[in-house]
Amino acid sequence: MRAAKAIIGGEGNGGVMLPALHLGRDAPVGAILILDLMARTRRSVADLVAAQPNYSIVKAKTGRDPGTENNRSQDRKGIIGDHKNHFTREAAEIFNHYAGHLLKRLGYEKDDSWIDRFS
């Protein structure tokens, strides 16, 4: 990305990279870019998605078995729920501030007590 002087990058899994901020994948940056586009165009997510071409992703096995960790890689272990081992209470509180209402509205959580699962 540096060599190409890219203004934005990403991965097939939806990870967004904004070099002006940093070169790592950053889901909140992706969300902010979508919200910014919605505000500027006054279009819904559904409208924005409908206007895009349909692509598919072919995922090939990487040779790493689920649960095997590579400390040199930013990829997850491939274990459902492993994020809980890395998601801190501070991160939970920040997430709740910005999107906690969605967890409740969509039925994932009944109240803010989910934050207490993180120490």
Residue pairs with C-beta under 8 A, 6 or more apart in sequence:
1 9
1 17
1 19
1 23
2 19
2 23
6 19
7 19
7 20
8 16
8 17
8 18
8 19
8 33
9 16
9 17
9 18
9 19
10 16
10 17
10 30
11 17
11 25
12 57
12 59
13 57
14 27
14 30
15 25
15 26
15 27
15 30
16 25
16 26
16 27
16 29
16 30
16 33
17 23
17 24
17 25
17 26
18 26
18 29
18 33
21 29
24 74
25 74
28 98
34 45
34 48
37 43
37 48
38 44
38 45
38 48
41 48
62 75
64 70
64 75
64 78
65 78
66 77
66 78
66 79
67 77
67 78
67 79
68 77
68 78
69 77
76 82
76 83
84 117
84 118
87 118
88 118
89 115
89 118
89 119
91 118
92 114
92 115
92 117
92 118
93 115
96 103
96 112
96 114
96 115
100 109
100 112
103 109
103 114
104 110
104 111
